[in-house]
Amino acid sequence: MRDFFIKSFEMIINVVVIIMAIVVVIAGLGTMFGAGMGMGGGAGFLSGLFVLVVGGVYVLFFGGLMYLGLGIYQNTRRTAEAMERMAANR
């Protein structure tokens, strides 16, 4: 049962990171080409590029932290299994 939740969480992380990347690209392109230009303007190529760069860094940071947590769990599980095998061989 525990493995089901971990694998499900990993799939959710995959989906969330992909959706975040898609949203960053859409927001950056929308800003570049003036979609949603409200009062006072503010849209432009450089601001769209800024949205893409900052959003990309955010996706990398957030996704990396979530995958880091999963990696720590996997490494801890493998270490515990190795220790159990070593103890059984004695």
C-alpha positions in Angstrom: 0.0 0.0 0.0 2.9 2.3 0.8 4.4 1.9 -2.6 1.1 2.7 -4.2 1.1 6.1 -2.5 4.7 6.8 -3.3 4.3 5.9 -7.0 1.0 7.9 -7.2 2.8 10.9 -5.6 5.6 10.6 -8.2 3.1 10.6 -11.0 1.3 13.7 -9.5 4.7 15.5 -9.4 5.4 14.6 -13.0 2.0 16.0 -14.1 2.4 19.2 -11.9 5.9 19.9 -13.3 4.6 19.5 -16.9 1.6 21.7 -16.3 3.8 24.3 -14.6 6.2 24.4 -17.6 3.2 24.7 -20.1 1.8 27.6 -18.0 5.1 29.4 -18.0 5.5 29.1 -21.7 1.9 30.3 -22.3 2.3 33.2 -19.9 5.6 34.2 -21.4 4.3 34.1 -25.0 1.1 35.9 -23.9 3.2 38.7 -22.3 5.4 38.9 -25.4 2.5 39.3 -27.8 0.3 41.5 -25.7 -2.4 39.2 -24.6 -4.1 40.5 -21.5 -2.7 44.0 -22.0 -4.7 46.0 -19.5 -4.6 49.5 -18.2 -1.1 51.0 -18.7 0.2 48.4 -21.1 3.3 46.8 -19.8 3.5 43.9 -22.3 6.5 43.5 -24.5 9.2 41.2 -25.8 11.6 41.8 -22.9 8.9 41.4 -20.2 7.8 38.2 -21.9 11.4 37.0 -21.9 11.7 37.8 -18.2 8.5 35.8 -17.5 10.0 32.8 -19.4 13.3 33.0 -17.6 12.0 33.5 -14.1 9.2 31.0 -14.6 11.6 28.5 -15.9 13.9 28.9 -13.0 10.9 28.6 -10.7 9.8 25.3 -12.4 13.3 23.9 -12.1 13.6 24.9 -8.5 10.2 23.6 -7.4 10.4 20.4 -9.4 13.9 19.8 -8.3 12.9 20.1 -4.6 10.0 17.7 -5.1 12.2 15.2 -6.9 14.9 15.6 -4.3 12.4 14.6 -1.6 11.5 11.5 -3.6 15.2 10.7 -4.2 15.9 10.9 -0.5 13.0 8.4 0.2 14.3 6.0 -2.5 17.9 6.2 -1.2 16.8 5.6 2.4 14.7 2.6 1.3 17.6 1.1 -0.6 20.0 1.6 2.3 17.6 0.0 4.7 17.2 -3.0 2.4 21.0 -3.3 2.0 21.5 -3.1 5.8 18.9 -5.9 6.3 20.7 -8.1 3.7 24.0 -7.5 5.5 22.5 -8.4 8.8 21.0 -11.5 7.5 24.3 -12.7 6.0 26.0 -12.6 9.4 
